[in-house]
Amino acid sequence: MTGSSKNLHSTVLDYVDRHRSRLIAIVRDLIRIPSENTPPTGAERSCQDHIAEVLRAAGWQPELYELAAVPGLREHPLFEPGRDYSSRPNIGARRKGAGGGRSLLLSGHIDTVPRGTQPWTRDPFGGEVEGNRIYGRGSNDMKAGIAMNLFIAEALSALDLRLRGDLVFESVVDEEFGGVNGTLAGRLRGFNADAAVIAEPSFLRVCPAQRGGRIVQITFRASGGILTEGAFPAGVIHQLTHFLSAIPAFAAARRRKATVHELYAHHTDPVPVSVTKIFTAPWGTGEPITVPEECKVELYWQLMPGETRDEVDREFFEWFDGLFPQRPAIEFPIRWLPGSAILNSDPLVRELADCAEAVLGARPPIVGIEGPCDMYVFHQAFATPAVLWGPRGGNTHAADEYVEIDSLVDAAKTLLLFVCRWCGVD
């Protein structure tokens, strides 16, 4: 490491340590502005307005743009119709470099899943700090990541660092519930770069791969009641128990047939199959005592990079149609989400891992993340190298979601150091 590199390294790390409280404050401010995604609508506008103000104060010139105004979006093969984007703008901003360096995009989604009906022990929109944790809806997924990117935007101005390559910031809407239209709009709007770092909560791992995901909702129906002239009615219980008892066989077949990508070789179950919802009727004494005539089940299974929609759906229907003489009603509520990956030898992966090692003192794991996201849009539709990098947290999508502050500080140090290395400092 040269003398100038050592100086830059120490300057970057010292800045983050001295402004740790500012990083925490940005996260808390974002949590306190709800931005729930409730398809087909969402409420991201207020949070996007706030982000734009932070960028302007740091000397950036953000552009808020409506998705409906993006040429070619609705005609693109990846566009998924059926969402309402009224007053749900994306944000994009570009900090021009001095020239001679590589460009980089810092991307993230500002929408969160809803608060939900699970009991929270803290205000989901309070941004409460307890020990090493910041609590709140979206704290981990992924307002901490957006805050990290905003913090870096401020740091470049405060440190008066002139990058050689362009640095691009974006905050997109509608990533949750299989939405990628916001990410797609950013690419078509022109907020692109030589590579992208997406601020998902990667738990301080460099993640060049994502799993795919498929969700099906199944409705079982039968006659119910409780008083009969013959045998006690079973309603949908036989169908439900038969289906649930068959799931382990489907999961075992998935594990046998799926080709495990090298970035998932360490996972105990690279292609998990899960029941995520079972619903028969509202609970309580306000409802009559009767056997259920209808039951809805949601099945969610994950996929390896390289698996195609045709082969995944064919495998499911061959198994499912063998369970019942007549197929129950089914619906695929969200889009098909493919798995995707770039090589772990890609310069983006290697150089980000180098910066993480310099901060953490040990080489970070280079693995695939345990779920779907919008990274495949970069890889497969725009041939842009992209990785996931972010802090550690917990209860993601659940009550009392949180992000760990120390890991967020380490993630910010790594990313700021990487921005300087990748883009170059003039």
N, C-alpha and C positions, 0 to 999 in steps of 0.2 A: 504494500500500500504506500503510495507516494505521500510526501508531506502535505500537499494540497488535499489529497483524498482524506488523510487523517483529520485535517482541520475541518473539512466539510462534515465528516462523520461525527465529530465531537460537537460541532455547531448544531447539527440537526437534532442529535439526542438531547443536548442541553436545552434547546428550545422547547421540545416536547415536555421535558420534565418541569421546566419553569412555568409552562402554560397548561399544565395538567387540569387545573380547575376550569379553564376555558373549554377544554374538550368535554369535560363532564357537563358543563352548563349547556353546551350545544345539544348534547343528547337529551337532557331534561327538557329543554325548550321544545324539541321536536316531539317528545312523548306527550307533552301537555296540549298539543294540537292534534286532535284525532284525525286520522286519515284512513278510515276503515273502507275496505273494499267489500261491497255487498252486491254482487252481480245480480242484474246487469248494470247497476249504478255504483257510484263510489263517491267518497267525500274527501278527495285529496287536495282540493283547491287552496284551502287556507294554509296548509302546510307548505305547498309549493310557493305561495306568495311569500311566506316567511323565509324560505330558502333563498329566493331571489333577492330579498333585502339583505341577507347576510353576504351574498356574493357581491352585491353592489357596494356594500360598505368596505369590502376587501379590494375594490378596484376592478372587479370583473364586470362584464356587460352581459348578463343573462338574457336569454330569449325564452319567454313563455309562449308556447304555441299549442293550439288546439289540434287534436289528432285529425279532425275532419279536414283541416287545411293542408295536410301533408299529401302532396301529389303521389299517386300510385299506391297509396296504402291499401285501399279497399280492393284493388285489383291484384295485389300480391298473393301468391299461392299460400303463404303462411297466415294471411289475415283471417281471423275468426269472427264472423258476424254475430250479432245478437247482443252486443254490449252498448251501453249508452255512455258516450263520452262528453256529454254536455258539461261545461265548466270543469273539466278534468284535464288541465294542460300538463304537458311535459315541460321540463326545463333543460336547456342546453346552453353551454357557454364555452368559448374557446379562448385560451390565453396564448397568443401567438409567440412562437419562439424566435430566437435571433437567427436561426438557420443552422443547418449542418447536424441536427440531431434527430433522433427518432421521436415520433409522436406517440402519445399515450392517452387513453380514455379511462377516466374513473367513473364507473357506472354503478347505478343502484336503483332500487325501486322504493318509492315513498309510501305505497299502499301497504296496509296491514290487514290481517284477517280481523273479523269483528271481535269485540270484547267477548261475545258468547254468553252462555247461561251458566257456565261453571262458576262456583263461588270464589271470588277473589278475596284475599285477606288484606290487600292494599288497593289504593285507588288505581285503576288501570290507566288513568290518564294523569297521574300525579307526579311521575318521575321521581319517586321517593328513593333516597340513598340510604342504604343500611350496610355498614361495613364496606365490603368490597363489591357491592352490587347496586345497580340502578334498576329499579323495578318499573314495569309499565308495558302496556300493549305495544308491541313493535320494538321494544328496547333491544332485543337480540336480532329480530328479523324484521327490518334491518335498519332501524333508525340509528343505531350505533355506527353502522357502516356508512350511512349518509353523513352522519356527524363527523366521522373520521375524514371523509373526503372534503367536507366544508372546512374542517380544521386545517387541512393541508393547503386549501385555496387561500386561507388567511395567512398561513405560515410563509408561503412564497412571497407574499406582499410584505409582510413584516420583516422578513430577512433580506428583502430586496434581492432575491435570487433570480437571475435572468437565465431561463432555460434555453437551450439551443433548439430543442424540438417543441412542437405545440403540445400543450396540455389541455385536454377537453374534460369538462365536468358535465354529468347529466344526472337528473333525477326523473325517473319515468313512473307512470301510473300503471295500474292494472297488471301486476305480475302474479298476484295470488290467484288461486282458483284456476290455474292453467292459463292465465292471461299472458300473452306475449306481445299483444298489439302495441303497447307503449314502447317496448324495446325495439320492435320492428319499425315503428315510426321514427325513432331516433336515428336509425341507420339510413332510412330514406330521406330524412331531413338534412343529412349531411354531417352529423356530429360523429364522425368516424376518425380512426387513428390507426397507426401501425399495429397496435395491440391494445387490449383492454383488461383492466382489473375490475372485477365485479365484487362489491363489498358485502357478499353474503357472510354469515357467521361460520367461518370454516374452522374455528377452534384453533387458530394459529397454525393451521396446516395449509400448504399450497395444494390447491385442488384443481387440476387441469381436466377433470372429468366429472360428469353428472350422471346419475341414473336416469332412466326414463320412468314414466308412470302411466298406468292405465286404471281408470275407475269405472266400475259398472254398478248401477243401481237396479236391484231385482225386486219385483213386487209379486209376492205369493198371495193368492186369493182362494177362499173356500167358504162354504156356508158355515154359520156359527150358531149363536143361540146358546141356551143352556138346558131348557126343558124339551125333551124329545120323547117319542114313543118307543125308541129302541136304545141302541148304544149311546153312551155319552159322546157328544160330538168332539172331534179333535180340532176342528177349524184348520188353521194353517200349520199347526205344530208338527205334524208328521213331515210336511214338506220342508219346514225350517230345519228340523233335526237331521233329516236326510242330507240336506245341503251342507249344513255345518260339519257333519261327520265326514263329508267327502272332500273338504278343503285340504286336509293334510296330504291326501293323495295328489291333488293338483299342485300343491307346494313342492312335494317331493319330485314330481315330474318336471317342474320348472328348474329345480336344482340339477337334475340329471341332464336336461337338454340344453340349457343355456350355456353358451361359451363365455366363461368368466374373463373379463378384461383384466389385464395385468394390474391396473390401479385398484382393483377390487379383490385381488387374490388374498388379502389378509382378512377379509370380512368372513365372519362365521357363516352368514347367509347372504350371499351377494344378490339374490333375487327374492326378497321376502314377499310373502303373501299375507294380507291382513284383512280382517273384518273391521271396518271403521265405524259403522253405525248399524244398529238393529232397532226398528221402531214398529210397535204394534198399535198402541193407543195411548192417549194421555193417562197419566197416573193419578190415583187418589180416589177418595170416596165420592167425588162428584161424577165419577164414571160408573156405569153399571158393571156388575160382575157377569162376565160372559167370556166365552173362548174367542180369541181373535179371529176375525174373518179375513183380515188382511195384515200382511207383514212386509215391511220394506227393509232390505238389507243392502248395505254398501260394501263392495269388495274392492280392495286396492292392492294392486301388485306392481312391483318395480322391475325394471328392465335393464339389461346391459347395453352399453354402446354397441352399435352394429345390428341390433335386432330391429326388424322392420315391422311396420304396422300390420301388414298382411299376415306375416307368420305368427305374430303375437295374438291377433284376433282369431286366426284359424285354430291355434292351440287351445284357446279358451273355449270356443264353441264346440270343438270336438269333445272336450271334457264335459262341458255344461249340458249339451244336448243329450248326452248319454245318461243323465241323472233322472230325467223326467220323460214320461210318454208324450207330454205336450209342453212346449217351452213356456215358462212363465214370462210375464212382461218384463222387458229389460230396457234400460236407457243408459247411454254414455253421457253423463252430465257436463263434462268438460272435454276439451280437445285432447287428442293424442299427443303425448309428450315423449319424444324419443330420447334415448341416452346419447351422450356425445362426449368426445375426448380429443385432446391433442397429445402429442408425444411428450413424455416427461423429459426428453432431451431438448425440447424447444427452448430457444434463448430466453423467452419470457419466463418459463418455469425455472430454469437454472439460475438466472440472475435475480429473480425474486427470492428464491431459496437462499442464495448467497447473502442477500441483504438481511433476511430473517435470521440466518446463522450469526451474522455480525451483531445483531441486537440481542438474540436469545442466548447466545453462547453455545448452541447446539444446532445441528442440521434439522430443520423442520420436516415432519413427514410429508411426502409427496404422494397423495392418495386421491381417490375419487370421493366426492361428497355423497352422503347417504340419502339423496333424494333428487327429484327433478327441479329444474329452475329454467331461466331463460337463456342460459349460456349457449345452448345449441343454436340459437339464432345467429350468434357471432360465428361459430364454427362452420355451420352447414350452409347458411344462406349468404354469408358475406366473406367467407374465407379469412376471418380475422382471428388470430391467436387470442385466446381469452382464458383467464384463470379466476378462481374464487379465492379471496383472501379477506379474513375478518377475525374478530375477537371470539372469545368463548362466552357462552351463556347457558341458559337453561329454561325449561318450561315453554319452549317455543311453540306457539299456537295454543298454549294452554293458559290456565289462570296463573297469576303471579310470575309472568315471564320476566326474565332479568338478563342483564349483561354484566360480566365481570370487569371491573374498572381496570385492574392491573393488566389484563390481557388486551383491553382496548388501547391502553397506553403503548404497549409493546407492538400492537398491530399498526398504530399510527406512526411510531418510530420507523418501523420496517418500511411502510409504504412511502413515507416522506423521503427516506434514504433511497428507495428504489426509483421514485420519480426523478430525483437528481441524477442517479446513475443511468437510467434508461434514456431520458431526454437529453442529458448532458447539461452542465452548468457553464455559462459563458464567463 
